[in-house]
Amino acid sequence: MRSFDLSPLFRSTVGFDRMMRLLDESMRNSVQQAPTYPPYNIEKLEEDQYRITMAVAGFAESDLDVTLQNNTLVISGRSEQAEETPEEGRFLYRGIARRAFERRFELAETVKVSGARMENGLLHVDLVREVPEAAKPRKIEIAGSTAASKTIEGKKAA
């Protein structure tokens, strides 16, 4: 695998440290085996609405924890029954994994968590992007030069 050195970018940029950290961490995670449990989807519902849907079969709502800290959404699960040893001979085949997990999602500064709910073994976490007024595009009026506006006003009076 290739390794990229981002240190030259740190020397010539100011205020992009969060983006550089995200790039560095994503490259580090792509080299390592990324966890595949539990499976999840990320959907774009509308222009400013998103949803993370995670398959958490066998987990109760009390077994799950959804936390937002420093623009990092952390979804973790720990099943009380998974820690107990099953009685011998109870399962012939155990294909539903109930092992503990933790998934992290880096959110943009403008993305907020609007809610979470369980439905049919799926955990839905709804996200909304709230762009502040100062960051929205705005129309800038173009003013003419002072000399040109005086000449135009003088012709109108004549």
N, C-alpha and C positions, 0 to 999 in steps of 0.2 A: 504494500500500500504506500501511497505517497504521503509525505508529510509537508505541510505548508507552514512557513514561518511568517506570522503576521506582525512581528515586532517592528518592521519599517513603517507600517501603517500607524502604529502607536506614536512614533516619533513625529509624524507630520499631521496629525489630526487632534482636534480638541473637541470634547463633548460627545464623542462617539464611543466612549469606553464600554457602554452597555452593548452596543452592536458588535464591537470587537470581541467581547466576552462570549456573546451568543454564537458568533462564527467559530471561535476557538472551541467552544464546548460541543457544537454540532459536528465539527470535524473529528474531535476526539471520540464522540459517541458513534460516528459512522465506522471508525476503525474497530471499535469494540462491538461485540455481538449485542444488538439492541434487544431488550426484552420483548417478548411477543404475547405475554399473558398479563392481563386479560385483553382480548381483542377490542378495538374501538374504531369508531368512525368520527370524522370531523366534517360537518356539513355547513354549507353556506345557505341559509334559509332565505334571506333577503339581502339587500345591499349592505346593511349594517347589522345583520343578525346572524349568529353562528350557533351551532350546537355540537357538543361532544357527546357521543352516545357510546357507552361502555357496557359490554356483556358481562354481567356479574351474577350469573346463575348460581344459586345456592347461598348467596349472601343476603342477610336481612339489612334493612335500613340502619339498624343499630350497629352493624358490623362495618359500615362504611364511614369514611371521614373525607369531607371535601373542604379544603383550606386554601385561602388565597393569601400569599405573603410576598411582598416585594415583586409584584407582577408575575409570580409563579403560582400556577394552579396545581395543587397537589391532591391527587385522589388516591386514597389508600384503603385497603380492606384487610380485616383480620377476622376470621370466623372462629368462634369459640368451639364449635364442634370439630373443626379441622385439627385443633390441638389435642383433642381427646383421641385415644387409640380406639379404633373400631373393634367391636367384638369379633372374635375369630369366627369365620364362616358366615358372617353377615352379608358381605358383598361377594358376588361371584365375579363381577367386573366393576371397576370404579373408573369411569371415564370423565366424570365431572370434577374438575380440579377445584379445590377449595383452599388453596394455599394463599398465604398472605402476599400482598402485592403493594406496590407504590408506583404511580405514574405521575410524571411531572410535565406540565405544559407551560412554556414561556408565552406570556400574553403581551401584546403591545400596550403601551401606556394608556391608549385611548379605549382599550377593551375592558369592559366590566362584566362581572358575573351577575346575571339577573335572577338566577334561581336554579334549583336542582330538584329532580323528582325521580322516583322509581316507578317503573311500569313494565310488567311482564318479564322480569329478570334483566331489564335494561336500566342503567342509570343515565338519565339525560341531564346534562349541564348546559343551560342556556347562557349565551354570551351576547352582549350588545356593544357595538362600537359607538362611543359618544365623542364626537369631534367638538372641541371647544370653539366658541364663536371666533376667537382670535386666530384659530388655525384654518377656518373655512375660507374659501376663496371670496374675495370682495372686489368690486369694481372700483377702479381708481379713475377719477375725473382728470382729463387732460386740460390743463390751463394754457392759454396762449401767452406769448411774450407780452410784456407791458407796452412796448412801443407799437406792436401790431394791434393791440386792443385799443389804444388811443387813436390810431389812424382810422380804424373801423368806426369808432364812436364819432370822430370828426366828420366823416363822410355821411353818417346817418343824420347829423344835425344840419348839414348843408343842403 
